[in-house]
Amino acid sequence: MIIREEKNQDINAIETLTLLAFTDHPHYKPGEAPVEHLIVNRLRDARAMTLSLVAEDDSGIIGHLAYSPISIDGRATHWHALAPVSVSPSRQRQGIGSRLIRKSIAMLAGRNIDGLVVLGDAEYYLRFGFHHHHHLKVEGVPANYFMAQVLTEGAALPEGVVTFHPAFG
Ligand SMILES: CC(C)(COP(=O)(O)OP(=O)(O)OC[C@H]1O[C@@H](n2cnc3c(N)ncnc32)[C@H](O)[C@@H]1OP(=O)(O)O)[C@@H](O)C(=O)NCCC(=O)NCCS
């Protein structure tokens, strides 16, 4: 398996994978249609993806993640959100998501980025260096579902209300 940045020819495979990964996801009510694949497309169309990585093997694209900039208290920042992360349902729990996330963090550490945030299960994301930070919030999201990590040594952890890119709706 290799992990690399997305190319134009991956776009359809990323859309299909993301839709599949979030179909019947527990954060949706029964019958609700997932939107994560649309978010990825909108981020790309807006040229707002800080990083878009795929995991690929002989069977094709089996994993994907994206990052995009966030604002805090309405101001642009050097902070970015990891979302969404998708692994092909038949390939989950084989370490693919972990490898994608670890590689992405290593790649972003070399850029002009102060830190990263993520919404999701703490049980999963705490292992990648994310922590709960109670002075940084997303409206309507329980604090234990939101995490951040400083990426650049010495960068201050901001306080305030986080807003994701408009592509998240
Ligand atoms: C969440 C997801 C990206 C993880 O990728 P993965 O390749 O399956 O995960 P990995 O194999 O790297 O990691 C497996 C570990 O994570 C744990 N894990 C996986 N998904 C988890 C979740 N939602 N909550 C808590 N733990 C989770 C497993 O229990 C396992 O733990 P262990 O190593 O202690 O046994 C993948 O399952 C997925 O695409 N899920 C559907 C979409 C989704 O929920 N995306 C994340 C929200 S943006």
The ligand as a MOL file (V3000), in Angstrom:
LIG
                    3D

  0  0  0     0  0            999 V3000
M  V30 BEGIN CTAB
M  V30 COUNTS 48 50 0 0 0
M  V30 BEGIN ATOM
M  V30 1 C -12.6300 5.7410 11.4250 0
M  V30 2 C -11.8000 5.1370 10.3180 0
M  V30 3 C -11.2600 6.2400 9.4290 0
M  V30 4 C -10.6300 4.4010 10.9840 0
M  V30 5 O -9.8030 3.8470 10.0040 0
M  V30 6 P -9.3300 2.3130 10.1370 0
M  V30 7 O -8.3540 2.0710 9.0690 0
M  V30 8 O -10.5390 1.4620 10.1730 0
M  V30 9 O -8.6780 2.3350 11.5940 0
M  V30 10 P -7.2790 1.7280 12.0080 0
M  V30 11 O -7.1990 0.3370 11.5230 0
M  V30 12 O -6.1860 2.6590 11.6590 0
M  V30 13 O -7.4000 1.7630 13.5580 0
M  V30 14 C -8.0980 0.7390 14.1810 0
M  V30 15 C -8.2550 1.1120 15.5970 0
M  V30 16 O -9.1070 2.2200 15.6910 0
M  V30 17 C -10.2420 1.8650 16.4250 0
M  V30 18 N -11.3450 2.5480 15.7950 0
M  V30 19 C -11.6780 2.5700 14.4950 0
M  V30 20 N -12.7590 3.3580 14.3260 0
M  V30 21 C -13.0760 3.8340 15.5410 0
M  V30 22 C -14.0720 4.6900 16.0280 0
M  V30 23 N -14.9880 5.2480 15.2290 0
M  V30 24 N -14.0900 4.9540 17.3370 0
M  V30 25 C -13.1870 4.4230 18.1480 0
M  V30 26 N -12.2140 3.6060 17.7500 0
M  V30 27 C -12.1730 3.3180 16.4600 0
M  V30 28 C -10.3500 0.3920 16.3680 0
M  V30 29 O -11.0040 -0.1100 17.4950 0
M  V30 30 C -8.8990 0.0040 16.3880 0
M  V30 31 O -8.3910 0.0920 17.7060 0
M  V30 32 P -7.2310 -0.8230 18.2120 0
M  V30 33 O -6.0570 -0.5260 17.3330 0
M  V30 34 O -7.0460 -0.3690 19.6200 0
M  V30 35 O -7.7670 -2.2000 18.0220 0
M  V30 36 C -12.5880 4.1030 9.4590 0
M  V30 37 O -13.0730 3.1000 10.3110 0
M  V30 38 C -13.7380 4.7050 8.6900 0
M  V30 39 O -13.5940 5.0740 7.5350 0
M  V30 40 N -14.9310 4.7930 9.3050 0
M  V30 41 C -16.1150 5.3490 8.6630 0
M  V30 42 C -15.9630 6.8340 8.4570 0
M  V30 43 C -15.5960 7.5380 9.7550 0
M  V30 44 O -16.1960 7.3230 10.8020 0
M  V30 45 N -14.6070 8.4490 9.6600 0
M  V30 46 C -14.1110 9.1750 10.8240 0
M  V30 47 C -14.9410 10.3360 11.1570 0
M  V30 48 S -14.4660 11.7650 10.1860 0
M  V30 END ATOM
M  V30 BEGIN BOND
M  V30 1 1 1 2
M  V30 2 1 2 3
M  V30 3 1 2 4
M  V30 4 1 2 36
M  V30 5 1 4 5
M  V30 6 1 5 6
M  V30 7 2 6 7
M  V30 8 1 6 8
M  V30 9 1 6 9
M  V30 10 1 9 10
M  V30 11 2 10 11
M  V30 12 1 10 12
M  V30 13 1 10 13
M  V30 14 1 13 14
M  V30 15 1 14 15
M  V30 16 1 15 16
M  V30 17 1 15 30
M  V30 18 1 16 17
M  V30 19 1 17 18
M  V30 20 1 17 28
M  V30 21 1 18 19
M  V30 22 1 18 27
M  V30 23 2 19 20
M  V30 24 1 20 21
M  V30 25 1 21 22
M  V30 26 2 21 27
M  V30 27 1 22 23
M  V30 28 2 22 24
M  V30 29 1 24 25
M  V30 30 2 25 26
M  V30 31 1 26 27
M  V30 32 1 28 29
M  V30 33 1 28 30
M  V30 34 1 30 31
M  V30 35 1 31 32
M  V30 36 2 32 33
M  V30 37 1 32 34
M  V30 38 1 32 35
M  V30 39 1 36 37
M  V30 40 1 36 38
M  V30 41 2 38 39
M  V30 42 1 38 40
M  V30 43 1 40 41
M  V30 44 1 41 42
M  V30 45 1 42 43
M  V30 46 2 43 44
M  V30 47 1 43 45
M  V30 48 1 45 46
M  V30 49 1 46 47
M  V30 50 1 47 48
M  V30 END BOND
M  V30 END CTAB
M  END
